[in-house]
Amino acid sequence: GSQAALDAFSAIARDVAADTGVVYVDTAGVCRRWDDYLADHFHPTPHGHVLLAHRLLEALDSAGVATPH
C-alpha cells in the first residue's frame, strides 16, 4: 500500500503493456482521496467509478481505440 509499491507495480504494468501492445491507463490520482472511495478507503464510490470510466475512455480515445460512446 505504499507509494513505492504502487510505483513499482505501475512500472511493471507499463512494461507488460508495452511488450504486449496493450493500452496502459494510469488511474493514480483520478479519484480524490478519500471523497471518491467507500469507507474501506479502497473501493471507489459510484462517483469514483464514473471518474475512472472517463479516464479509461480518454486513454482509449487517445490511443485510437474505438469506444461505444
CHARMM-style PDB file with segment names, atoms N, HN, CA, C and O in Angstrom:
ATOM      1  N   GLY     1       0.779  -1.194   0.000  1.00  0.00      PROA
ATOM      2  CA  GLY     1       0.000   0.000   0.000  1.00  0.00      PROA
ATOM      3  C   GLY     1       0.828   1.270   0.000  1.00  0.00      PROA
ATOM      4  O   GLY     1       0.265   2.364   0.029  1.00  0.00      PROA
ATOM      5  N   SER     2       2.143   1.159  -0.032  1.00  0.00      PROA
ATOM      6  HN  SER     2       2.600   0.270  -0.055  1.00  0.00      PROA
ATOM      7  CA  SER     2       2.980   2.359  -0.010  1.00  0.00      PROA
ATOM      8  C   SER     2       3.094   2.948  -1.418  1.00  0.00      PROA
ATOM      9  O   SER     2       2.810   2.276  -2.410  1.00  0.00      PROA
ATOM     10  N   GLN     3       3.507   4.194  -1.485  1.00  0.00      PROA
ATOM     11  HN  GLN     3       3.738   4.740  -0.680  1.00  0.00      PROA
ATOM     12  CA  GLN     3       3.713   4.840  -2.786  1.00  0.00      PROA
ATOM     13  C   GLN     3       4.811   4.120  -3.566  1.00  0.00      PROA
ATOM     14  O   GLN     3       4.709   3.978  -4.785  1.00  0.00      PROA
ATOM     15  N   ALA     4       5.855   3.668  -2.882  1.00  0.00      PROA
ATOM     16  HN  ALA     4       5.938   3.783  -1.892  1.00  0.00      PROA
ATOM     17  CA  ALA     4       6.934   2.940  -3.559  1.00  0.00      PROA
ATOM     18  C   ALA     4       6.417   1.649  -4.188  1.00  0.00      PROA
ATOM     19  O   ALA     4       6.801   1.300  -5.304  1.00  0.00      PROA
ATOM     20  N   ALA     5       5.550   0.945  -3.474  1.00  0.00      PROA
ATOM     21  HN  ALA     5       5.238   1.229  -2.567  1.00  0.00      PROA
ATOM     22  CA  ALA     5       4.980  -0.292  -4.014  1.00  0.00      PROA
ATOM     23  C   ALA     5       4.092   0.012  -5.215  1.00  0.00      PROA
ATOM     24  O   ALA     5       4.124  -0.714  -6.209  1.00  0.00      PROA
ATOM     25  N   LEU     6       3.305   1.072  -5.132  1.00  0.00      PROA
ATOM     26  HN  LEU     6       3.279   1.661  -4.325  1.00  0.00      PROA
ATOM     27  CA  LEU     6       2.451   1.469  -6.252  1.00  0.00      PROA
ATOM     28  C   LEU     6       3.295   1.846  -7.465  1.00  0.00      PROA
ATOM     29  O   LEU     6       2.976   1.461  -8.590  1.00  0.00      PROA
ATOM     30  N   ASP     7       4.360   2.591  -7.240  1.00  0.00      PROA
ATOM     31  HN  ASP     7       4.619   2.903  -6.326  1.00  0.00      PROA
ATOM     32  CA  ASP     7       5.249   2.982  -8.341  1.00  0.00      PROA
ATOM     33  C   ASP     7       5.892   1.758  -8.997  1.00  0.00      PROA
ATOM     34  O   ASP     7       5.996   1.687 -10.221  1.00  0.00      PROA
ATOM     35  N   ALA     8       6.321   0.797  -8.177  1.00  0.00      PROA
ATOM     36  HN  ALA     8       6.236   0.854  -7.182  1.00  0.00      PROA
ATOM     37  CA  ALA     8       6.938  -0.426  -8.715  1.00  0.00      PROA
ATOM     38  C   ALA     8       5.928  -1.219  -9.536  1.00  0.00      PROA
ATOM     39  O   ALA     8       6.247  -1.700 -10.623  1.00  0.00      PROA
ATOM     40  N   PHE     9       4.717  -1.356  -9.018  1.00  0.00      PROA
ATOM     41  HN  PHE     9       4.457  -0.966  -8.135  1.00  0.00      PROA
ATOM     42  CA  PHE     9       3.666  -2.068  -9.745  1.00  0.00      PROA
ATOM     43  C   PHE     9       3.354  -1.356 -11.062  1.00  0.00      PROA
ATOM     44  O   PHE     9       3.198  -2.008 -12.095  1.00  0.00      PROA
ATOM     45  N   SER    10       3.262  -0.045 -11.034  1.00  0.00      PROA
ATOM     46  HN  SER    10       3.388   0.484 -10.195  1.00  0.00      PROA
ATOM     47  CA  SER    10       2.953   0.722 -12.243  1.00  0.00      PROA
ATOM     48  C   SER    10       4.044   0.545 -13.293  1.00  0.00      PROA
ATOM     49  O   SER    10       3.739   0.423 -14.480  1.00  0.00      PROA
ATOM     50  N   ALA    11       5.301   0.528 -12.880  1.00  0.00      PROA
ATOM     51  HN  ALA    11       5.548   0.627 -11.916  1.00  0.00      PROA
ATOM     52  CA  ALA    11       6.405   0.340 -13.824  1.00  0.00      PROA
ATOM     53  C   ALA    11       6.317  -1.034 -14.487  1.00  0.00      PROA
ATOM     54  O   ALA    11       6.519  -1.156 -15.695  1.00  0.00      PROA
ATOM     55  N   ILE    12       6.021  -2.054 -13.708  1.00  0.00      PROA
ATOM     56  HN  ILE    12       5.857  -1.955 -12.727  1.00  0.00      PROA
ATOM     57  CA  ILE    12       5.873  -3.401 -14.260  1.00  0.00      PROA
ATOM     58  C   ILE    12       4.688  -3.453 -15.221  1.00  0.00      PROA
ATOM     59  O   ILE    12       4.788  -4.021 -16.308  1.00  0.00      PROA
ATOM     60  N   ALA    13       3.573  -2.862 -14.819  1.00  0.00      PROA
ATOM     61  HN  ALA    13       3.491  -2.401 -13.935  1.00  0.00      PROA
ATOM     62  CA  ALA    13       2.378  -2.860 -15.668  1.00  0.00      PROA
ATOM     63  C   ALA    13       2.631  -2.124 -16.975  1.00  0.00      PROA
ATOM     64  O   ALA    13       2.175  -2.565 -18.030  1.00  0.00      PROA
ATOM     65  N   ARG    14       3.350  -1.010 -16.920  1.00  0.00      PROA
ATOM     66  HN  ARG    14       3.720  -0.651 -16.063  1.00  0.00      PROA
ATOM     67  CA  ARG    14       3.700  -0.268 -18.144  1.00  0.00      PROA
ATOM     68  C   ARG    14       4.546  -1.131 -19.073  1.00  0.00      PROA
ATOM     69  O   ARG    14       4.314  -1.169 -20.282  1.00  0.00      PROA
ATOM     70  N   ASP    15       5.528  -1.824 -18.500  1.00  0.00      PROA
ATOM     71  HN  ASP    15       5.717  -1.793 -17.518  1.00  0.00      PROA
ATOM     72  CA  ASP    15       6.402  -2.689 -19.303  1.00  0.00      PROA
ATOM     73  C   ASP    15       5.614  -3.822 -19.955  1.00  0.00      PROA
ATOM     74  O   ASP    15       5.798  -4.109 -21.138  1.00  0.00      PROA
ATOM     75  N   VAL    16       4.745  -4.458 -19.193  1.00  0.00      PROA
ATOM     76  HN  VAL    16       4.595  -4.224 -18.232  1.00  0.00      PROA
ATOM     77  CA  VAL    16       3.928  -5.548 -19.738  1.00  0.00      PROA
ATOM     78  C   VAL    16       3.026  -5.019 -20.850  1.00  0.00      PROA
ATOM     79  O   VAL    16       2.889  -5.656 -21.894  1.00  0.00      PROA
ATOM     80  N   ALA    17       2.419  -3.874 -20.633  1.00  0.00      PROA
ATOM     81  HN  ALA    17       2.530  -3.357 -19.784  1.00  0.00      PROA
ATOM     82  CA  ALA    17       1.557  -3.282 -21.662  1.00  0.00      PROA
ATOM     83  C   ALA    17       2.349  -2.986 -22.929  1.00  0.00      PROA
ATOM     84  O   ALA    17       1.887  -3.278 -24.033  1.00  0.00      PROA
ATOM     85  N   ALA    18       3.529  -2.412 -22.780  1.00  0.00      PROA
ATOM     86  HN  ALA    18       3.904  -2.174 -21.884  1.00  0.00      PROA
ATOM     87  CA  ALA    18       4.355  -2.096 -23.947  1.00  0.00      PROA
ATOM     88  C   ALA    18       4.775  -3.366 -24.683  1.00  0.00      PROA
ATOM     89  O   ALA    18       4.792  -3.400 -25.914  1.00  0.00      PROA
ATOM     90  N   ASP    19       5.112  -4.404 -23.927  1.00  0.00      PROA
ATOM     91  HN  ASP    19       5.099  -4.376 -22.928  1.00  0.00      PROA
ATOM     92  CA  ASP    19       5.557  -5.661 -24.539  1.00  0.00      PROA
ATOM     93  C   ASP    19       4.431  -6.403 -25.245  1.00  0.00      PROA
ATOM     94  O   ASP    19       4.688  -7.177 -26.167  1.00  0.00      PROA
ATOM     95  N   THR    20       3.197  -6.181 -24.830  1.00  0.00      PROA
ATOM     96  HN  THR    20       2.988  -5.553 -24.081  1.00  0.00      PROA
ATOM     97  CA  THR    20       2.062  -6.929 -25.380  1.00  0.00      PROA
ATOM     98  C   THR    20       1.164  -6.091 -26.282  1.00  0.00      PROA
ATOM     99  O   THR    20       0.198  -6.609 -26.841  1.00  0.00      PROA
ATOM    100  N   GLY    21       1.466  -4.816 -26.430  1.00  0.00      PROA
ATOM    101  HN  GLY    21       2.252  -4.395 -25.975  1.00  0.00      PROA
ATOM    102  CA  GLY    21       0.659  -3.954 -27.283  1.00  0.00      PROA
ATOM    103  C   GLY    21      -0.667  -3.541 -26.678  1.00  0.00      PROA
ATOM    104  O   GLY    21      -1.597  -3.175 -27.396  1.00  0.00      PROA
ATOM    105  N   VAL    22      -0.754  -3.599 -25.369  1.00  0.00      PROA
ATOM    106  HN  VAL    22       0.002  -3.896 -24.786  1.00  0.00      PROA
ATOM    107  CA  VAL    22      -1.971  -3.234 -24.654  1.00  0.00      PROA
ATOM    108  C   VAL    22      -1.875  -1.778 -24.216  1.00  0.00      PROA
ATOM    109  O   VAL    22      -0.792  -1.301 -23.876  1.00  0.00      PROA
ATOM    110  N   VAL    23      -2.991  -1.079 -24.223  1.00  0.00      PROA
ATOM    111  HN  VAL    23      -3.871  -1.466 -24.499  1.00  0.00      PROA
ATOM    112  CA  VAL    23      -3.014   0.305 -23.752  1.00  0.00      PROA
ATOM    113  C   VAL    23      -2.916   0.311 -22.227  1.00  0.00      PROA
ATOM    114  O   VAL    23      -3.739  -0.300 -21.546  1.00  0.00      PROA
ATOM    115  N   TYR    24      -1.920   0.995 -21.701  1.00  0.00      PROA
ATOM    116  HN  TYR    24      -1.251   1.491 -22.255  1.00  0.00      PROA
ATOM    117  CA  TYR    24      -1.780   1.154 -20.255  1.00  0.00      PROA
ATOM    118  C   TYR    24      -2.480   2.445 -19.862  1.00  0.00      PROA
ATOM    119  O   TYR    24      -2.251   3.492 -20.468  1.00  0.00      PROA
ATOM    120  N   VAL    25      -3.323   2.371 -18.857  1.00  0.00      PROA
ATOM    121  HN  VAL    25      -3.509   1.521 -18.365  1.00  0.00      PROA
ATOM    122  CA  VAL    25      -4.045   3.555 -18.392  1.00  0.00      PROA
ATOM    123  C   VAL    25      -3.678   3.795 -16.930  1.00  0.00      PROA
ATOM    124  O   VAL    25      -4.006   2.996 -16.053  1.00  0.00      PROA
ATOM    125  N   ASP    26      -3.004   4.890 -16.691  1.00  0.00      PROA
ATOM    126  HN  ASP    26      -2.738   5.540 -17.404  1.00  0.00      PROA
ATOM    127  CA  ASP    26      -2.637   5.259 -15.324  1.00  0.00      PROA
ATOM    128  C   ASP    26      -3.842   5.925 -14.661  1.00  0.00      PROA
ATOM    129  O   ASP    26      -4.275   6.997 -15.086  1.00  0.00      PROA
ATOM    130  N   THR    27      -4.375   5.300 -13.635  1.00  0.00      PROA
ATOM    131  HN  THR    27      -4.024   4.430 -13.290  1.00  0.00      PROA
ATOM    132  CA  THR    27      -5.545   5.849 -12.943  1.00  0.00      PROA
ATOM    133  C   THR    27      -5.189   6.455 -11.590  1.00  0.00      PROA
ATOM    134  O   THR    27      -6.068   6.901 -10.853  1.00  0.00      PROA
ATOM    135  N   ALA    28      -3.899   6.471 -11.267  1.00  0.00      PROA
ATOM    136  HN  ALA    28      -3.184   6.108 -11.866  1.00  0.00      PROA
ATOM    137  CA  ALA    28      -3.485   7.061  -9.997  1.00  0.00      PROA
ATOM    138  C   ALA    28      -3.866   8.541  -9.988  1.00  0.00      PROA
ATOM    139  O   ALA    28      -3.592   9.264 -10.946  1.00  0.00      PROA
ATOM    140  N   GLY    29      -4.477   8.971  -8.940  1.00  0.00      PROA
ATOM    141  HN  GLY    29      -4.700   8.384  -8.161  1.00  0.00      PROA
ATOM    142  CA  GLY    29      -4.831  10.374  -8.795  1.00  0.00      PROA
ATOM    143  C   GLY    29      -6.155  10.767  -9.421  1.00  0.00      PROA
ATOM    144  O   GLY    29      -6.567  11.923  -9.318  1.00  0.00      PROA
ATOM    145  N   VAL    30      -6.832   9.822 -10.071  1.00  0.00      PROA
ATOM    146  HN  VAL    30      -6.497   8.883 -10.155  1.00  0.00      PROA
ATOM    147  CA  VAL    30      -8.124  10.143 -10.692  1.00  0.00      PROA
ATOM    148  C   VAL    30      -9.176  10.417  -9.621  1.00  0.00      PROA
ATOM    149  O   VAL    30      -9.926  11.390  -9.701  1.00  0.00      PROA
ATOM    150  N   CYS    31      -9.215   9.551  -8.630  1.00  0.00      PROA
ATOM    151  HN  CYS    31      -8.606   8.761  -8.565  1.00  0.00      PROA
ATOM    152  CA  CYS    31     -10.183   9.718  -7.538  1.00  0.00      PROA
ATOM    153  C   CYS    31      -9.582  10.581  -6.440  1.00  0.00      PROA
ATOM    154  O   CYS    31      -8.394  10.486  -6.134  1.00  0.00      PROA
ATOM    155  N   ARG    32     -10.426  11.424  -5.854  1.00  0.00      PROA
ATOM    156  HN  ARG    32     -11.391  11.501  -6.103  1.00  0.00      PROA
ATOM    157  CA  ARG    32      -9.967  12.286  -4.763  1.00  0.00      PROA
ATOM    158  C   ARG    32      -9.867  11.460  -3.490  1.00  0.00      PROA
ATOM    159  O   ARG    32     -10.739  10.642  -3.197  1.00  0.00      PROA
ATOM    160  N   ARG    33      -8.834  11.674  -2.764  1.00  0.00      PROA
ATOM    161  HN  ARG    33      -8.126  12.338  -3.002  1.00  0.00      PROA
ATOM    162  CA  ARG    33      -8.598  10.955  -1.517  1.00  0.00      PROA
ATOM    163  C   ARG    33      -9.292  11.685  -0.403  1.00  0.00      PROA
ATOM    164  O   ARG    33      -8.915  12.831  -0.156  1.00  0.00      PROA
ATOM    165  N   TRP    34     -10.190  11.191   0.243  1.00  0.00      PROA
ATOM    166  HN  TRP    34     -10.497  10.261   0.042  1.00  0.00      PROA
ATOM    167  CA  TRP    34     -10.932   9.961   0.280  1.00  0.00      PROA
ATOM    168  C   TRP    34     -12.363  10.156  -0.182  1.00  0.00      PROA
ATOM    169  O   TRP    34     -13.189   9.259  -0.014  1.00  0.00      PROA
ATOM    170  N   ASP    35     -12.666  11.271  -0.742  1.00  0.00      PROA
ATOM    171  HN  ASP    35     -11.995  12.000  -0.879  1.00  0.00      PROA
ATOM    172  CA  ASP    35     -14.038  11.588  -1.129  1.00  0.00      PROA
ATOM    173  C   ASP    35     -14.641  10.605  -2.125  1.00  0.00      PROA
ATOM    174  O   ASP    35     -15.847  10.360  -2.093  1.00  0.00      PROA
ATOM    175  N   ASP    36     -13.831  10.046  -2.998  1.00  0.00      PROA
ATOM    176  HN  ASP    36     -12.852  10.245  -3.024  1.00  0.00      PROA
ATOM    177  CA  ASP    36     -14.352   9.168  -4.042  1.00  0.00      PROA
ATOM    178  C   ASP    36     -14.174   7.684  -3.725  1.00  0.00      PROA
ATOM    179  O   ASP    36     -14.248   6.833  -4.611  1.00  0.00      PROA
ATOM    180  N   TYR    37     -13.937   7.390  -2.439  1.00  0.00      PROA
ATOM    181  HN  TYR    37     -13.877   8.082  -1.720  1.00  0.00      PROA
ATOM    182  CA  TYR    37     -13.787   5.998  -2.011  1.00  0.00      PROA
ATOM    183  C   TYR    37     -14.808   5.666  -0.939  1.00  0.00      PROA
ATOM    184  O   TYR    37     -15.274   6.534  -0.201  1.00  0.00      PROA
ATOM    185  N   LEU    38     -15.141   4.382  -0.875  1.00  0.00      PROA
ATOM    186  HN  LEU    38     -14.762   3.677  -1.474  1.00  0.00      PROA
ATOM    187  CA  LEU    38     -16.027   3.909   0.185  1.00  0.00      PROA
ATOM    188  C   LEU    38     -15.290   3.951   1.521  1.00  0.00      PROA
ATOM    189  O   LEU    38     -14.114   4.310   1.573  1.00  0.00      PROA
ATOM    190  N   ALA    39     -15.966   3.593   2.574  1.00  0.00      PROA
ATOM    191  HN  ALA    39     -16.922   3.301   2.531  1.00  0.00      PROA
ATOM    192  CA  ALA    39     -15.392   3.665   3.918  1.00  0.00      PROA
ATOM    193  C   ALA    39     -14.141   2.798   4.076  1.00  0.00      PROA
ATOM    194  O   ALA    39     -13.323   3.053   4.960  1.00  0.00      PROA
ATOM    195  N   ASP    40     -13.983   1.771   3.224  1.00  0.00      PROA
ATOM    196  HN  ASP    40     -14.648   1.564   2.506  1.00  0.00      PROA
ATOM    197  CA  ASP    40     -12.787   0.928   3.322  1.00  0.00      PROA
ATOM    198  C   ASP    40     -11.549   1.596   2.724  1.00  0.00      PROA
ATOM    199  O   ASP    40     -10.447   1.057   2.818  1.00  0.00      PROA
ATOM    200  N   HSD    41     -11.728   2.769   2.110  1.00  0.00      PROA
ATOM    201  HN  HSD    41     -12.624   3.207   2.033  1.00  0.00      PROA
ATOM    202  CA  HSD    41     -10.650   3.561   1.510  1.00  0.00      PROA
ATOM    203  C   HSD    41      -9.905   2.800   0.419  1.00  0.00      PROA
ATOM    204  O   HSD    41      -8.735   3.068   0.149  1.00  0.00      PROA
ATOM    205  N   PHE    42     -10.598   1.848  -0.202  1.00  0.00      PROA
ATOM    206  HN  PHE    42     -11.548   1.631   0.018  1.00  0.00      PROA
ATOM    207  CA  PHE    42     -10.006   1.068  -1.283  1.00  0.00      PROA
ATOM    208  C   PHE    42     -10.916   1.035  -2.506  1.00  0.00      PROA
ATOM    209  O   PHE    42     -10.471   1.285  -3.626  1.00  0.00      PROA
ATOM    210  N   HSD    43     -12.179   0.727  -2.288  1.00  0.00      PROA
ATOM    211  HN  HSD    43     -12.540   0.523  -1.378  1.00  0.00      PROA
ATOM    212  CA  HSD    43     -13.137   0.606  -3.390  1.00  0.00      PROA
ATOM    213  C   HSD    43     -13.769   1.958  -3.706  1.00  0.00      PROA
ATOM    214  O   HSD    43     -14.200   2.669  -2.798  1.00  0.00      PROA
ATOM    215  N   PRO    44     -13.826   2.318  -4.997  1.00  0.00      PROA
ATOM    216  CA  PRO    44     -14.416   3.596  -5.378  1.00  0.00      PROA
ATOM    217  C   PRO    44     -15.927   3.649  -5.123  1.00  0.00      PROA
ATOM    218  O   PRO    44     -16.623   2.635  -5.177  1.00  0.00      PROA
ATOM    219  N   THR    45     -16.398   4.841  -4.851  1.00  0.00      PROA
ATOM    220  HN  THR    45     -15.832   5.665  -4.807  1.00  0.00      PROA
ATOM    221  CA  THR    45     -17.826   5.099  -4.762  1.00  0.00      PROA
ATOM    222  C   THR    45     -18.394   5.096  -6.192  1.00  0.00      PROA
ATOM    223  O   THR    45     -17.626   5.016  -7.151  1.00  0.00      PROA
ATOM    224  N   PRO    46     -19.708   5.181  -6.348  1.00  0.00      PROA
ATOM    225  CA  PRO    46     -20.260   5.304  -7.708  1.00  0.00      PROA
ATOM    226  C   PRO    46     -19.644   6.492  -8.470  1.00  0.00      PROA
ATOM    227  O   PRO    46     -19.346   6.374  -9.659  1.00  0.00      PROA
ATOM    228  N   HSD    47     -19.455   7.613  -7.804  1.00  0.00      PROA
ATOM    229  HN  HSD    47     -19.697   7.710  -6.838  1.00  0.00      PROA
ATOM    230  CA  HSD    47     -18.834   8.764  -8.461  1.00  0.00      PROA
ATOM    231  C   HSD    47     -17.385   8.459  -8.829  1.00  0.00      PROA
ATOM    232  O   HSD    47     -16.919   8.869  -9.892  1.00  0.00      PROA
ATOM    233  N   GLY    48     -16.678   7.755  -7.975  1.00  0.00      PROA
ATOM    234  HN  GLY    48     -17.057   7.422  -7.111  1.00  0.00      PROA
ATOM    235  CA  GLY    48     -15.307   7.355  -8.284  1.00  0.00      PROA
ATOM    236  C   GLY    48     -15.249   6.471  -9.520  1.00  0.00      PROA
ATOM    237  O   GLY    48     -14.336   6.600 -10.336  1.00  0.00      PROA
ATOM    238  N   HSD    49     -16.225   5.569  -9.663  1.00  0.00      PROA
ATOM    239  HN  HSD    49     -16.966   5.465  -9.000  1.00  0.00      PROA
ATOM    240  CA  HSD    49     -16.275   4.727 -10.848  1.00  0.00      PROA
ATOM    241  C   HSD    49     -16.519   5.561 -12.111  1.00  0.00      PROA
ATOM    242  O   HSD    49     -15.964   5.260 -13.168  1.00  0.00      PROA
ATOM    243  N   VAL    50     -17.327   6.582 -12.007  1.00  0.00      PROA
ATOM    244  HN  VAL    50     -17.778   6.826 -11.148  1.00  0.00      PROA
ATOM    245  CA  VAL    50     -17.560   7.466 -13.159  1.00  0.00      PROA
ATOM    246  C   VAL    50     -16.255   8.157 -13.554  1.00  0.00      PROA
ATOM    247  O   VAL    50     -15.928   8.232 -14.738  1.00  0.00      PROA
ATOM    248  N   LEU    51     -15.518   8.653 -12.583  1.00  0.00      PROA
ATOM    249  HN  LEU    51     -15.784   8.592 -11.621  1.00  0.00      PROA
ATOM    250  CA  LEU    51     -14.236   9.310 -12.871  1.00  0.00      PROA
ATOM    251  C   LEU    51     -13.266   8.340 -13.543  1.00  0.00      PROA
ATOM    252  O   LEU    51     -12.584   8.706 -14.500  1.00  0.00      PROA
ATOM    253  N   LEU    52     -13.204   7.117 -13.048  1.00  0.00      PROA
ATOM    254  HN  LEU    52     -13.758   6.820 -12.270  1.00  0.00      PROA
ATOM    255  CA  LEU    52     -12.324   6.114 -13.639  1.00  0.00      PROA
ATOM    256  C   LEU    52     -12.750   5.772 -15.067  1.00  0.00      PROA
ATOM    257  O   LEU    52     -11.907   5.621 -15.952  1.00  0.00      PROA
ATOM    258  N   ALA    53     -14.053   5.652 -15.285  1.00  0.00      PROA
ATOM    259  HN  ALA    53     -14.738   5.775 -14.566  1.00  0.00      PROA
ATOM    260  CA  ALA    53     -14.554   5.349 -16.629  1.00  0.00      PROA
ATOM    261  C   ALA    53     -14.195   6.462 -17.608  1.00  0.00      PROA
ATOM    262  O   ALA    53     -13.803   6.184 -18.742  1.00  0.00      PROA
ATOM    263  N   HSD    54     -14.323   7.702 -17.188  1.00  0.00      PROA
ATOM    264  HN  HSD    54     -14.641   7.928 -16.268  1.00  0.00      PROA
ATOM    265  CA  HSD    54     -13.952   8.828 -18.059  1.00  0.00      PROA
ATOM    266  C   HSD    54     -12.467   8.771 -18.402  1.00  0.00      PROA
ATOM    267  O   HSD    54     -12.081   9.006 -19.547  1.00  0.00      PROA
ATOM    268  N   ARG    55     -11.642   8.462 -17.414  1.00  0.00      PROA
ATOM    269  HN  ARG    55     -11.956   8.271 -16.484  1.00  0.00      PROA
ATOM    270  CA  ARG    55     -10.193   8.373 -17.657  1.00  0.00      PROA
ATOM    271  C   ARG    55      -9.877   7.253 -18.638  1.00  0.00      PROA
ATOM    272  O   ARG    55      -9.040   7.419 -19.526  1.00  0.00      PROA
ATOM    273  N   LEU    56     -10.545   6.112 -18.481  1.00  0.00      PROA
ATOM    274  HN  LEU    56     -11.224   5.977 -17.760  1.00  0.00      PROA
ATOM    275  CA  LEU    56     -10.326   4.990 -19.403  1.00  0.00      PROA
ATOM    276  C   LEU    56     -10.738   5.355 -20.824  1.00  0.00      PROA
ATOM    277  O   LEU    56     -10.020   5.055 -21.778  1.00  0.00      PROA
ATOM    278  N   LEU    57     -11.894   6.002 -20.966  1.00  0.00      PROA
ATOM    279  HN  LEU    57     -12.477   6.246 -20.191  1.00  0.00      PROA
ATOM    280  CA  LEU    57     -12.357   6.405 -22.300  1.00  0.00      PROA
ATOM    281  C   LEU    57     -11.404   7.412 -22.931  1.00  0.00      PROA
ATOM    282  O   LEU    57     -11.121   7.322 -24.126  1.00  0.00      PROA
ATOM    283  N   GLU    58     -10.908   8.364 -22.157  1.00  0.00      PROA
ATOM    284  HN  GLU    58     -11.138   8.437 -21.187  1.00  0.00      PROA
ATOM    285  CA  GLU    58      -9.940   9.340 -22.677  1.00  0.00      PROA
ATOM    286  C   GLU    58      -8.685   8.644 -23.192  1.00  0.00      PROA
ATOM    287  O   GLU    58      -8.184   8.963 -24.270  1.00  0.00      PROA
ATOM    288  N   ALA    59      -8.186   7.691 -22.411  1.00  0.00      PROA
ATOM    289  HN  ALA    59      -8.593   7.432 -21.536  1.00  0.00      PROA
ATOM    290  CA  ALA    59      -6.968   6.980 -22.808  1.00  0.00      PROA
ATOM    291  C   ALA    59      -7.193   6.149 -24.064  1.00  0.00      PROA
ATOM    292  O   ALA    59      -6.342   6.116 -24.953  1.00  0.00      PROA
ATOM    293  N   LEU    60      -8.343   5.477 -24.137  1.00  0.00      PROA
ATOM    294  HN  LEU    60      -9.034   5.504 -23.414  1.00  0.00      PROA
ATOM    295  CA  LEU    60      -8.637   4.682 -25.316  1.00  0.00      PROA
ATOM    296  C   LEU    60      -8.820   5.566 -26.551  1.00  0.00      PROA
ATOM    297  O   LEU    60      -8.357   5.221 -27.639  1.00  0.00      PROA
ATOM    298  N   ASP    61      -9.490   6.697 -26.385  1.00  0.00      PROA
ATOM    299  HN  ASP    61      -9.866   6.978 -25.502  1.00  0.00      PROA
ATOM    300  CA  ASP    61      -9.645   7.644 -27.494  1.00  0.00      PROA
ATOM    301  C   ASP    61      -8.287   8.139 -27.961  1.00  0.00      PROA
ATOM    302  O   ASP    61      -8.038   8.207 -29.165  1.00  0.00      PROA
ATOM    303  N   SER    62      -7.403   8.486 -27.028  1.00  0.00      PROA
ATOM    304  HN  SER    62      -7.605   8.430 -26.051  1.00  0.00      PROA
ATOM    305  CA  SER    62      -6.059   8.971 -27.369  1.00  0.00      PROA
ATOM    306  C   SER    62      -5.250   7.919 -28.107  1.00  0.00      PROA
ATOM    307  O   SER    62      -4.424   8.243 -28.960  1.00  0.00      PROA
ATOM    308  N   ALA    63      -5.493   6.644 -27.771  1.00  0.00      PROA
ATOM    309  HN  ALA    63      -6.164   6.380 -27.078  1.00  0.00      PROA
ATOM    310  CA  ALA    63      -4.770   5.545 -28.419  1.00  0.00      PROA
ATOM    311  C   ALA    63      -5.410   5.131 -29.728  1.00  0.00      PROA
ATOM    312  O   ALA    63      -4.888   4.260 -30.423  1.00  0.00      PROA
ATOM    313  N   GLY    64      -6.546   5.749 -30.080  1.00  0.00      PROA
ATOM    314  HN  GLY    64      -6.971   6.456 -29.515  1.00  0.00      PROA
ATOM    315  CA  GLY    64      -7.217   5.432 -31.332  1.00  0.00      PROA
ATOM    316  C   GLY    64      -8.042   4.162 -31.286  1.00  0.00      PROA
ATOM    317  O   GLY    64      -8.350   3.573 -32.322  1.00  0.00      PROA
ATOM    318  N   VAL    65      -8.399   3.744 -30.086  1.00  0.00      PROA
ATOM    319  HN  VAL    65      -8.149   4.223 -29.244  1.00  0.00      PROA
ATOM    320  CA  VAL    65      -9.224   2.551 -29.930  1.00  0.00      PROA
ATOM    321  C   VAL    65     -10.687   2.968 -30.003  1.00  0.00      PROA
ATOM    322  O   VAL    65     -11.095   3.922 -29.340  1.00  0.00      PROA
ATOM    323  N   ALA    66     -11.478   2.260 -30.803  1.00  0.00      PROA
ATOM    324  HN  ALA    66     -11.147   1.486 -31.342  1.00  0.00      PROA
ATOM    325  CA  ALA    66     -12.902   2.581 -30.936  1.00  0.00      PROA
ATOM    326  C   ALA    66     -13.620   2.284 -29.638  1.00  0.00      PROA
ATOM    327  O   ALA    66     -13.446   1.216 -29.051  1.00  0.00      PROA
ATOM    328  N   THR    67     -14.425   3.229 -29.194  1.00  0.00      PROA
ATOM    329  HN  THR    67     -14.567   4.096 -29.671  1.00  0.00      PROA
ATOM    330  CA  THR    67     -15.210   3.057 -27.977  1.00  0.00      PROA
ATOM    331  C   THR    67     -16.680   3.325 -28.296  1.00  0.00      PROA
ATOM    332  O   THR    67     -16.987   4.058 -29.236  1.00  0.00      PROA
ATOM    333  N   PRO    68     -17.585   2.738 -27.523  1.00  0.00      PROA
ATOM    334  CA  PRO    68     -19.023   2.841 -27.837  1.00  0.00      PROA
ATOM    335  C   PRO    68     -19.721   4.099 -27.333  1.00  0.00      PROA
ATOM    336  O   PRO    68     -20.934   4.062 -27.123  1.00  0.00      PROA
ATOM    337  N   HSD    69     -19.030   5.190 -27.133  1.00  0.00      PROA
ATOM    338  HN  HSD    69     -18.045   5.220 -27.303  1.00  0.00      PROA
ATOM    339  CA  HSD    69     -19.713   6.390 -26.615  1.00  0.00      PROA
ATOM    340  C   HSD    69     -19.946   7.414 -27.648  1.00  0.00      PROA
ATOM    341  OT1 HSD    69     -20.508   8.469 -27.355  1.00  0.00      PROA
TER     342      HSD     69
END
